[in-house]
Amino acid sequence: MKKNLLLLASLFIVGFVSAQQVYKGLGTSNSTFLFGYTSYAAKSQCIFLPADFTNLRSGNITRIYYRYGSTGITQAQELTRFQISMAQTTATGYTNSTFFTGLTQVFYNSLYTIPAGVTGDWFSIDLDSTYAYDSTQTLIVQLIFPESLHDNWGTYGTSNNPVKKLISPDTLAVNGSGTSATWQDFGFDLQTTTGIQTFFNTSNAFDLEVINNPVNTTLNLMPRLPQNQNATLDISNAIGKKIFLSKVNSQLQRIDVSTFSKGIYFATLTTQTGKSVSRKFIIR
């Protein structure tokens, strides 16, 4: 337990624990046609309707997220002349497999490295410039890079049916293909007039969300707490023995469970007034 408490504390210190405030997911379909094969997807474009997102709100997008898939991700991926562009539209789909145009570039790096990761975890990309997001409109996200180090580098998502993702091996293509079976999971952080918000920090709801279940090595939990309140998080095994305990707030809790035995566990969130909620998860 001491090891896990120290790990959680270190994650708060480095500041890499804030969850994407708005996200679409969670799928288990792996695809290399986003950050992998440039012979298929040197250019990709995904659209996200308001109804596709959880915790929807408006604001300036400052950071975006994708999820590590099941292939190639134990190696860092390098993308050459990597650019990200965004736009919004009232359209709810593509017409004749034609890419949307008139996007605004929000990120560019001549050689960008995505670190190696763990299947199912999220990784983030900080934008060079913020993008003003209107939660009533469709968001368009376009990725372009002519070269990648690893072809088989995958990311997770859900079914691309109806088509919400187009790909092309040509970075200047006008039309794309909707044949990719996977539409990637995606999330983003927002900056509002009150600053960069933490997940659910404007809500008075009380809940505990298990982001990934079953779990392999890292358990991601999202407490929903009334604003400015803290709580206690504990994890118990199937016979009720507590094996983890920590004070938490409304930020993503990334907990190393690689040393835990396989089986059923319960995560319990308890407020200072004694109100509690429990969620079951499985370590496999």
Buried (B, 14 or more C-beta within 10 A) or exposed (E): EEEBBEEBEEBBEEEEBBBBBBBBBBBBBBBBBBBBBBEBBBBBBBBBBBEBBEBBEBBBBBBBBBBBBBBBBEBBBBBBBBBBBBBBEEEEEBEEBEBBEEBBBBBEBEEBEBEBBBBBBBBBBEBEEBBEBEBEBBBBBBBBBBEBBBEBBBBBBBEBEEBBBBBBBEEEBEEBBBEBBBBBBBBBBBBEEEEBBBBBBBBEEBEBBBBBBEBBBBBBBBBBBBEEBEBBBBBBBEEEEEBBBBEBBBBBBBBBBEEBEEEEBBBBBBBEEEEBBEBEBEBE
